[in-house]
Amino acid sequence: MPQMAPLSWLNLFIYFIIIFMIYNSLNYFFFNKSFISQNQKKIIKNQKMTWKW
C-alpha cells in the first residue's frame, strides 16, 4: 500500500506497543487476586483423589 507509506510505521508500531503495555498493566493491577485464591483453596480442599487400578 504505497498510499500509507508516509505514516511512519515506526511511530505506529511504538504507539501500539505503548497501548498494549498500558492495557496489560491496567489488567494486572486492577484484577482482584484474593477472590480467586480463596476459591481455589476451597476447591482443592474439597477434591479427593482415589486411585482405582
Secondary structure, 3 states (H helix, E strand, C coil): CHHHHHHCHHHHHHHHHHHHHHHHHHHHHCCCHHHHHHHHHHHHHHCCCCCCC
